Amino acid sequence: MSETAPEAELLRVLLRARESARDALTPAECELILETCRDVAAMAPDLPGEQPSLAARHGAELLLELSLPHVDGSLREELAGAVETMAERRGL
């Protein structure tokens, strides 16, 4: 998988997001979202349990909620789902 493929998945989620949810984000918040999701997906192989990709999803959702509590909950869920998909594509 190319280095930009994970970000492309996350950017697709942001672009498909409801306009009101997307427009409420600053550029710095968008970067924080991308960085958080990228980091969680990268750690997925080291997460405990039989389903590390699912653990990555829950971890991403929790970290996004803690760092950006004002972000729309459905957007956080979609982003977390993208993290899970990224982890699954890596063969987890």
DOTOR-942715 format. One record per residue (C-alpha): residue in three letters; x, y, z negated. Coordinates in steps of 0.2 Angstrom, whole numbers, padded with zeros to 4 digits, always signed. Example, Ala and Ser with C-alpha at 12.3 -4.5 7.8 and 13.67 -1.06 7.14 Angstrom:
2
ALA+0062-0022-0039SER+0068-0005-0036
//
This chain:
92
MET+0000+0000+0000SER+0007+0017+0004GLU+0011+0030-0009THR-0003+0041-0004ALA-0017+0028-0002PRO-0022+0029-0021GLU-0023+0048-0020ALA-0034+0047-0004GLU-0046+0036-0013LEU-0047+0049-0027LEU-0049+0063-0015ARG-0063+0054-0006VAL-0072+0053-0023LEU-0070+0072-0026LEU-0075+0076-0009ARG-0091+0066-0010ALA-0095+0073-0027ARG-0110+0084-0029GLU-0106+0102-0024SER-0110+0108-0042ALA-0099+0096-0050ARG-0084+0099-0038ASP-0085+0118-0038ALA-0084+0118-0057LEU-0066+0111-0056THR-0051+0123-0056PRO-0036+0118-0045ALA-0027+0114-0061GLU-0041+0102-0067CYS-0041+0093-0050GLU-0022+0090-0052LEU-0025+0084-0070ILE-0038+0072-0063LEU-0027+0065-0050GLU-0012+0064-0061THR-0022+0055-0075CYS-0030+0043-0063ARG-0014+0039-0054ASP-0005+0036-0070VAL-0019+0024-0077ALA-0019+0014-0060ALA+0000+0013-0061MET-0001+0006-0079ALA-0015-0007-0075PRO-0003-0022-0073ASP+0003-0019-0091LEU-0014-0018-0099PRO-0020-0032-0109GLY-0034-0044-0106GLU-0040-0055-0092GLN-0046-0040-0081PRO-0033-0027-0081SER-0042-0018-0067LEU-0058-0016-0078ALA-0047-0010-0092ALA-0039+0003-0081ARG-0057+0009-0076HIS-0062+0011-0095GLY-0045+0019-0099ALA-0047+0031-0085GLU-0065+0036-0090LEU-0060+0038-0108LEU-0045+0049-0104LEU-0055+0060-0092GLU-0068+0062-0105LEU-0056+0067-0118SER-0046+0079-0107LEU-0060+0086-0097PRO-0076+0084-0107HIS-0085+0097-0096VAL-0083+0087-0080ASP-0099+0079-0074GLY-0101+0061-0082SER-0106+0053-0065LEU-0090+0061-0057ARG-0080+0054-0071GLU-0088+0037-0068GLU-0085+0037-0050LEU-0067+0042-0052ALA-0064+0028-0065GLY-0072+0016-0052ALA-0059+0022-0039VAL-0045+0018-0052GLU-0052+0001-0054THR-0053-0001-0035MET-0035+0005-0034ALA-0029-0008-0047GLU-0039-0022-0038ARG-0030-0018-0022ARG-0014-0020-0030GLY-0019-0038-0033LEU-0024-0037-0051
//
